[in-house]
Amino acid sequence: MTGSNSLRVSPIGDFSAELTVPGDKSISHRSAIIAGLSNGACHIRNYLPSEDCLNTLRAMESLGVNCDYLETNEHGPIEVIVHGRGMQLVPPSGPIDCGNSGTGMRLLAGVLAGQEFGCTLTGDESLSSRPMGRIMRPLERMGARIEGMGMNEGCAPLVFHGGLLEPIHYVMPMASAQVKSAILLAGLFAKGRTTVEQPAETRDHTERMLARFRVRTVRNGNEITIYGGQVPEAIDIDVPGDISSAAFWIVAAAAKRNSKLLIRNVGLNPTRTALLNVLLRMGARIKDTIRTSGEKEEPSGNLEVGGGTLSGTEIREDEIPNLIDEIPVLAVAGALAGGTMTIRNAAELRVKETDRIRAVVDNLRAMGADVTEHDDGMSVIGGNRLRGATLDCSGDHRIAMAFAIAGLFAEGETVIQNTKCIATSYPGFEGDLKRICDKQK
Ligand code: S3P
């Protein structure tokens, strides 16, 4: 199954397995940033040691935040004490590299917009082609001075010239948790009330975490207001497992008729669980047991998944922001189901780590599936037996992992090339894949 920079996957039968997945990526980024701004030592457990989250941790260190690495696994630190600087960051000695991470760059931009000092954020080739105008526009309205130095307008490297921020009321043109979070973090550095209005519900990890750090925010429908000038009060954080990583195994178990899967301690925040609702509609058997439930807490618990005979469904517009990262693997589920799965209103997928609509359509077709591409999504007509193929994942971690799952259901061997990118969100994926394969009945 292993290759140096490729994954070879063979078909498997029904399996029965138990698994935990690494820490949540969105929550890990936020924990490093908000803890670093807080007024003391924050003990973070189950931090995600992926490239993306390590870059964010290093970014905070380069801004003067000290970190003690209490426990490190083969991929990186998983238990860290972050010593917050009470909102007083220091100029970094050079550009800050966000690697492949849109979340890292956009959230850090919110923090850097309001500093007295200048600073530059850089990223890899994929990140340098992704739209940053969506955060530059509101931050500039607040008074930030930011230059996009990339090849295309509004693209990284982003140069911040420092400045004083004014609060704003911003109506977001797109449903994006990253944009919302950038504005809320910048709002912490502005005097007065900053309000951001989202067109639809997006993941609410920033709001929940700020509330846990006793930062006053007010939610009124889809409007969130933050009061500037507050210093987050240090707390400890337990990061639950990432449901977006669990999604790969959930789909695998749901589509293998007599399979059973138990995933322990996974995040079950309702702004992230639309995937489960869609799979239930498709005929999967899924039971969740939420163990934490306070309003500010991140809900988490166990998930039990049983295979069924899946049938296609239409993914509703309001579900899209809450399963945007799961669409590649959901499209694979569509190819394995009877009938048609329709995904529309998902044009955002074209500006992720790669154009995910293109990449999914191309790879599903290479495996023999019947797919129609739309500007804003795709229709997958299930039922064709998938064939193993040699696939390119376009340097995109979620495409690589989604097609590893497709390979479990295909005839013959599937080879996914250039899979190093998996480390951006799920170090250990290959090991977990092997574990699942070893648990065939
Ligand atoms: C994220 C938000 C989502 C998601 C990304 C992580 C976050 O992007 O795709 O992987 O942590 O805020 P949007 O900003 O488009 O919501």
Residues whose N, C-alpha, C, O or C-beta is under 5 A from the ligand:
A	BS01	S3P	S26 T103 A175 S176 A177 Q178 V179 I324 D325
